[in-house]
Amino acid sequence: MTDAKFQQMTGSPVEKLIIQMALPTITIMLVSAMYNIADTYFVSFLGVNATAALGVVFSLMAVLQAAGFFFGNGAGNYIARSLGARNNSAALKMAATGFFTALGFGLLIALTGSVYLAPLARLLGATETILPYTVEYLRYILLGAPFMVCAFMLNNCLRFQGNTFWSMVGMVSGAALNVALDPLFIFVFRLGVSGAALATMLSQLFSFVLLLWLACNVRHNVPIRPGEFTPGLRVYKEIIRGGSPSLLRQSLLSISTIFINHAAGNFGDAAIAAISIVSRIIQIMGAALLGLGQGFQPVCGFNYGAGNYIRVKQAYGFCLRVSTILLTALSFSCFVAAKPIILLFRIADPAVTDIGALTLRLQCLTFPLAGRIIIDNMFLQTIGKTLPASLVAVSRQGLFLLPLLFVLTRWQGLRGLQLSIPAADICAFVLSVYLSGWAVKKYLK
């Protein structure tokens, strides 16, 4: 790491630096969301069952993304602190170890899932009517599993080094390819759901190859060198320490999606399709927030590693203000235009439209609270406070949503399912405010 890079991360005005780091990461997160939104949009022309199948497979894709974020954030957090402390050798070893471990994990998921395709599809929430579509889509997604895990791992490592532009280039290129290939494979080559999955798999492969080349060949990036692969208890403890909150947050998103799919299946395929569409919309809305938080993390990591706690507090406060304003504006817009937004997906089914519009409006009521939850989680994670960060990470999707989903669905049926997510937001917000306030007082004196 050059002196100029160190001075930039620890001396530039905080607000300007975060914006500079955040703009590429916001683009990355929007682009990542486009993988799913593009597939959902084009597959929606194939009918309700095909659209519902994509919603089922989304939970597996969340697991793959969770693994990528786990290895990327775990390695990246350590790399950022090492670079802040001028320990370049440790950063090199962590980058290589994180990458090759992520690759091995992706291969394990691909092999295991491919052997048990149909049972896996049912486990994810596929009903008998959507099972054939789910298996079609799942087959290609599993083939791309190693590439997807490693692409997200590399993206996060580059981001934590403050090299957000190159991570953006890698992810945007793959997403653009996906959007171009979807209509070609689905409609021109008449591959249907398999075409959407094949487009996604090839796009992930392209992002992986490009990000790996950028990491190894562009100046200021910590390269991936096989000779630096040094697996060991100390290294993996650091990865677990830095990556567990992301793993828990993303894994519980997958688990909660599986439970929601099973619960929605009791009310028909239209309910699964509607909730699948809403989850894509919320993912797009949350992408800008996640990008802001990921722009905050390298600034927080470098300055915390350098002992500059005043700048950490300045960065944290700035992100809380911006995220709350941003999500309030987005939530208001989506609440007002909920029905037209659902209709964009062109499913000629009134039940899908009605269920989807109400679900979206209910989530918009509490979605502004997600700004505080996500920024608090990233703040606690980046300063290495694993337990409180993990509690915040699991609170919305696991600690609160799963029990609320069980209770409210039994009590109010479909309406209870729709209410469970905003209720979980409120509970997670309260816990997040308490834990982040405690950490600021204790560790940023």
C-alpha positions in Angstrom: 0.0 0.0 0.0 1.4 3.4 -1.0 1.7 6.4 1.4 -0.7 8.3 -0.8 -3.4 5.6 -0.3 -2.9 5.6 3.5 -3.1 9.4 3.6 -6.3 9.4 1.5 -8.0 6.9 3.8 -6.9 8.5 7.1 -6.7 12.2 6.1 -9.3 13.1 3.4 -12.6 14.8 4.6 -14.8 12.0 5.8 -18.0 12.8 4.0 -16.2 13.3 0.7 -14.3 10.0 1.1 -17.4 8.0 2.0 -19.2 9.3 -1.1 -16.2 8.5 -3.2 -16.1 5.0 -1.8 -19.9 4.5 -1.8 -20.8 5.5 -5.4 -19.1 2.5 -6.9 -20.4 0.2 -4.2 -23.9 1.5 -4.6 -23.5 0.7 -8.3 -22.2 -2.8 -7.5 -25.2 -3.5 -5.2 -27.7 -2.2 -7.7 -26.0 -4.4 -10.4 -26.0 -7.4 -8.1 -29.7 -7.0 -7.6 -30.1 -6.8 -11.4 -29.1 -10.4 -11.7 -32.3 -11.4 -10.0 -34.6 -8.6 -11.1 -33.7 -9.2 -14.8 -34.4 -12.9 -14.5 -37.7 -12.2 -12.7 -38.8 -9.7 -15.3 -38.1 -11.8 -18.3 -39.3 -15.1 -16.8 -42.5 -13.3 -15.7 -43.6 -13.6 -19.4 -43.5 -17.4 -19.0 -46.3 -17.3 -16.3 -46.9 -17.5 -12.6 -45.4 -20.9 -12.0 -42.1 -20.0 -13.6 -41.9 -16.7 -11.6 -42.6 -18.6 -8.4 -39.8 -21.0 -9.2 -37.3 -18.2 -9.3 -38.5 -17.0 -5.9 -37.8 -20.5 -4.6 -34.2 -20.6 -6.0 -33.5 -17.1 -4.7 -33.0 -18.6 -1.3 -30.1 -20.7 -2.5 -28.6 -17.8 -4.4 -28.7 -15.9 -1.1 -26.7 -18.7 0.5 -24.1 -18.5 -2.2 -23.9 -14.7 -1.8 -23.7 -15.2 2.0 -20.7 -17.4 1.5 -19.0 -14.9 -0.8 -19.7 -12.1 1.7 -18.5 -14.3 4.6 -15.1 -15.0 3.0 -14.9 -11.5 1.4 -15.8 -9.5 4.5 -13.9 -11.8 6.8 -10.7 -11.5 4.7 -11.4 -7.9 3.7 -11.9 -6.6 7.3 -8.5 -8.1 8.3 -6.9 -6.8 5.1 -8.2 -3.2 5.8 -6.9 -3.3 9.3 -3.6 -4.7 8.2 -3.1 -2.1 5.6 -4.0 0.6 8.1 -1.3 -0.8 10.4 1.2 -1.0 7.4 1.4 -4.9 7.6 1.3 -5.7 3.9 2.6 -9.3 4.3 -0.4 -10.3 6.5 -2.8 -8.8 3.9 -1.2 -10.9 1.1 -1.6 -14.1 3.1 -5.2 -13.3 4.0 -6.2 -12.5 0.5 -4.9 -15.9 -0.9 -6.3 -18.0 2.0 -9.7 -16.4 1.8 -9.9 -16.8 -2.0 -8.9 -20.5 -2.2 -11.1 -21.4 0.8 -14.1 -19.7 -0.9 -13.4 -21.6 -4.1 -13.4 -24.9 -2.3 -16.7 -24.1 -0.5 -18.4 -23.2 -3.8 -17.3 -26.4 -5.4 -18.7 -28.4 -2.5 -22.1 -26.7 -2.8 -22.1 -27.3 -6.5 -21.4 -31.0 -6.3 -23.7 -31.7 -3.3 -26.6 -29.8 -4.8 -26.3 -31.3 -8.2 -26.6 -34.8 -6.8 -29.8 -34.0 -4.9 -31.5 -31.6 -7.3 -35.2 -32.5 -6.7 -34.9 -32.9 -2.9 -33.1 -29.6 -2.7 -35.8 -27.9 -4.8 -38.5 -29.2 -2.4 -36.5 -28.2 0.7 -36.3 -24.6 -0.7 -40.1 -24.5 -0.9 -41.1 -25.7 -4.4 -44.6 -27.0 -4.7 -45.4 -29.9 -7.1 -46.7 -27.5 -9.7 -43.5 -25.4 -9.8 -41.0 -28.2 -9.1 -40.1 -28.8 -12.8 -39.3 -25.1 -13.3 -37.3 -25.0 -10.1 -35.2 -28.0 -11.0 -34.5 -26.4 -14.5 -33.3 -23.2 -13.0 -31.5 -24.8 -10.1 -29.3 -27.0 -12.3 -27.4 -24.1 -13.9 -27.3 -22.0 -10.8 -25.4 -24.8 -9.0 -22.9 -25.1 -11.9 -22.1 -21.4 -11.4 -21.9 -21.7 -7.6 -18.1 -21.6 -7.3 -17.9 -18.6 -9.6 -20.6 -16.7 -7.7 -19.0 -17.3 -4.3 -15.6 -16.3 -5.5 -16.9 -13.2 -7.4 -18.5 -11.8 -4.3 -15.4 -12.7 -2.2 -13.1 -10.8 -4.6 -15.6 -7.9 -4.9 -15.6 -7.5 -1.1 -11.8 -7.8 -0.8 -11.2 -5.1 -3.4 -13.8 -2.9 -1.6 -12.2 -3.1 1.8 -8.9 -2.1 0.2 -10.6 1.1 -0.9 -10.4 0.0 -4.6 -14.2 0.2 -5.1 -13.9 1.3 -8.8 -12.3 -2.0 -9.8 -14.8 -4.0 -7.8 -17.6 -2.1 -9.6 -16.1 -2.8 -13.0 -16.1 -6.5 -12.3 -19.7 -6.7 -11.1 -21.2 -4.3 -13.6 -19.7 -6.1 -16.5 -21.3 -9.4 -15.4 -24.7 -7.9 -14.8 -24.7 -6.1 -18.2 -24.0 -9.5 -19.8 -26.8 -11.1 -17.9 -29.4 -8.5 -19.0 -28.2 -9.0 -22.6 -28.3 -12.8 -22.5 -31.6 -13.3 -20.7 -33.9 -12.3 -23.6 -31.6 -14.0 -26.1 -31.7 -17.4 -24.3 -35.3 -17.3 -23.1 -37.0 -16.0 -26.3 -34.7 -16.3 -29.3 -33.2 -19.7 -28.4 -36.5 -20.7 -26.7 -34.7 -22.2 -23.6 -37.4 -20.9 -21.2 -36.4 -21.0 -17.5 -33.2 -22.9 -18.3 -32.2 -19.9 -20.5 -32.5 -17.5 -17.6 -30.4 -19.7 -15.4 -27.8 -20.3 -18.1 -27.5 -16.5 -18.7 -27.0 -15.9 -14.9 -24.4 -18.7 -14.7 -22.3 -17.4 -17.6 -22.5 -13.8 -16.3 -21.2 -15.0 -12.9 -18.3 -16.8 -14.6 -17.5 -13.6 -16.5 -17.5 -11.5 -13.4 -15.3 -14.0 -11.6 -12.6 -14.1 -14.3 -12.6 -10.3 -14.6 -12.4 -9.7 -10.9 -9.6 -12.2 -10.4 -7.6 -10.6 -13.3 -8.1 -7.1 -11.8 -7.1 -8.3 -8.3 -3.9 -9.8 -9.6 -2.9 -7.2 -12.3 -4.0 -3.7 -11.2 -1.7 -1.6 -9.1 -2.7 -0.9 -5.4 -4.8 -4.2 -5.3 -3.6 -6.9 -3.0 -3.0 -9.8 -5.5 -4.1 -13.4 -5.1 -0.9 -15.5 -5.1 -1.1 -19.3 -4.6 2.2 -19.3 -2.7 0.6 -17.1 0.0 -2.1 -19.6 0.7 -1.5 -20.3 4.4 -4.5 -22.0 6.0 -4.4 -22.2 9.8 -6.4 -21.7 12.9 -5.3 -18.1 13.4 -6.2 -17.1 9.8 -9.6 -18.8 9.9 -10.4 -17.2 13.3 -9.9 -13.8 11.7 -12.2 -14.8 8.7 -14.8 -16.0 11.1 -14.5 -12.9 13.3 -14.9 -10.5 10.4 -17.3 -12.5 8.2 -19.7 -14.1 10.7 -22.1 -11.1 10.9 -22.4 -11.1 7.0 -22.8 -14.9 6.9 -25.5 -14.8 9.6 -27.3 -11.8 7.9 -27.3 -13.4 4.5 -27.9 -17.0 5.6 -30.9 -16.0 7.6 -32.2 -14.1 4.6 -32.1 -17.5 2.8 -33.6 -19.4 5.7 -36.4 -16.9 6.2 -37.1 -16.9 2.5 -37.5 -20.7 2.6 -39.9 -20.5 5.5 -41.8 -17.7 3.8 -42.1 -19.8 0.6 -43.4 -22.7 2.5 -45.9 -20.5 4.4 -47.0 -18.7 1.1 -47.4 -22.1 -0.6 -50.4 -22.7 1.7 -52.1 -19.8 -0.1 -51.3 -20.9 -3.6 -48.6 -20.2 -6.3 -49.9 -16.7 -6.7 -48.8 -15.8 -3.2 -45.3 -17.3 -3.8 -45.0 -15.3 -7.1 -46.2 -12.0 -5.5 -43.9 -12.3 -2.5 -41.0 -13.2 -4.8 -41.6 -10.0 -6.9 -41.8 -7.9 -3.7 -38.5 -9.3 -2.4 -36.8 -8.3 -5.7 -38.2 -4.8 -5.3 -37.1 -4.5 -1.7 -33.7 -5.8 -2.8 -33.4 -3.0 -5.3 -34.4 -0.4 -2.7 -31.9 -1.8 -0.2 -29.1 -2.0 -2.7 -28.3 1.7 -2.4 -28.2 1.4 1.4 -25.9 -1.6 1.3 -23.7 0.3 -1.1 -23.5 3.2 1.3 -22.6 0.9 4.2 -20.0 -0.9 2.1 -18.5 2.5 1.2 -18.4 3.3 4.9 -16.6 0.1 5.9 -13.1 0.7 4.4 -13.1 4.2 5.9 -14.1 2.8 9.3 -11.6 -0.1 9.1 -8.6 2.0 8.0 -9.2 4.7 10.7 -10.1 2.2 13.4 -6.9 0.3 12.7 -5.0 3.6 12.8 -6.6 4.6 16.1 -8.4 7.6 14.7 -11.7 7.2 16.5 -13.0 10.7 15.8 -13.0 10.0 12.1 -14.8 6.7 12.7 -17.6 8.5 14.6 -17.8 11.2 12.0 -18.2 8.6 9.2 -20.8 6.6 11.3 -23.0 9.6 12.0 -22.9 10.8 8.3 -24.0 7.3 7.1 -26.9 7.1 9.6 -28.2 10.5 8.4 -27.9 9.8 4.7 -29.4 6.3 4.9 -32.5 7.4 6.9 -33.3 10.2 4.4 -32.7 8.0 1.4 -34.9 5.1 2.6 -37.7 7.4 3.7 -37.9 8.9 0.2 -37.7 5.5 -1.5 -40.3 4.0 0.8 -42.8 6.8 0.3 -42.4 6.5 -3.5 -43.0 2.8 -3.5 -45.9 3.0 -1.1 -47.7 5.4 -3.4 -46.9 3.5 -6.6 -47.1 -0.1 -5.2 -49.7 -1.5 -7.7 -48.1 0.0 -10.9 -44.7 -1.3 -9.7 -46.1 -4.9 -9.3 -47.8 -4.6 -12.7 -44.4 -3.9 -14.4 -43.7 -7.7 -14.1 -46.6 -8.3 -16.5 -48.2 -11.3 -14.8 -51.9 -11.2 -15.8 -53.1 -12.5 -12.5 -55.2 -10.2 -10.3 -54.3 -12.2 -7.2 -50.6 -11.7 -7.7 -51.1 -8.0 -8.2 -53.3 -7.5 -5.1 -51.1 -9.7 -2.8 -48.0 -8.0 -4.1 -49.2 -4.4 -3.7 -50.3 -4.9 -0.1 -47.1 -6.7 0.8 -45.0 -3.9 -0.7 -47.0 -1.2 1.1 -46.7 -2.9 4.5 -42.9 -3.3 4.1 -42.6 0.3 3.0 -44.0 1.5 6.3 -41.0 0.3 8.3 -38.3 0.0 5.7 -36.7 3.4 6.6 -35.7 1.7 9.9 -33.4 -0.7 7.9 -30.9 2.1 7.4 -30.0 2.2 11.1 -30.0 -1.6 11.3 -27.6 -2.2 8.4 -25.2 0.7 9.2 -25.1 -0.4 12.8 -24.3 -4.0 11.8 -21.5 -2.9 9.4 -20.1 -0.6 12.0 -19.9 -3.3 14.7 -18.6 -5.8 12.2 -15.8 -3.5 10.9 -14.5 -2.6 14.4 -14.3 -6.3 15.1 -17.1 -6.6 17.7 -18.3 -10.0 16.5 -21.0 -10.9 19.1 -23.0 -7.6 19.0 -22.6 -7.4 15.2 -23.9 -11.0 14.9 -26.8 -10.2 17.1 -27.8 -7.3 15.0 -27.2 -9.4 11.8 -29.5 -12.3 13.0 -32.2 -10.1 14.6 -34.4 -9.2 11.7 -34.4 -12.4 9.7 -33.9 -14.9 12.5 -34.4 -13.7 16.0 -37.6 -11.9 15.3 -39.0 -12.7 11.8 -39.2 -16.5 12.1 -41.1 -16.5 15.4 -43.4 -13.7 14.2 -44.0 -15.5 10.9 -45.1 -18.6 12.8 -47.3 -16.8 15.2 -48.9 -14.2 12.9 -49.5 -16.7 10.0 -51.3 -19.1 12.3 -53.4 -16.2 13.7 -54.1 -14.1 10.6 -53.3 -16.3 7.6 -51.9 -14.6 4.6 -52.3 -11.2 6.2 -50.2 -12.4 9.1 -47.4 -13.4 6.7 -47.5 -10.0 5.2 -47.3 -8.3 8.6 -44.5 -10.4 10.0 -41.7 -8.6 8.0 -42.5 -5.0 9.1 -43.0 -6.2 12.7 -39.5 -7.8 12.6 -38.1 -4.5 11.3 -39.4 -2.6 14.4 -37.9 -5.2 16.8 -34.6 -5.3 15.1 -34.3 -1.5 15.1 -34.7 -1.3 18.9 -32.0 -3.9 19.5 -29.7 -2.3 16.9 -29.9 1.2 18.6 -29.1 -0.3 22.0 -26.0 -2.3 20.9 -24.5 0.4 18.6 -24.9 3.0 21.4 -23.1 0.7 23.8 -20.2 0.1 21.3 -19.7 3.8 20.6 -19.5 4.7 24.3 -17.1 1.8 25.1 -14.8 1.6 22.1 -14.7 5.1 20.5 -13.6 7.1 23.5 
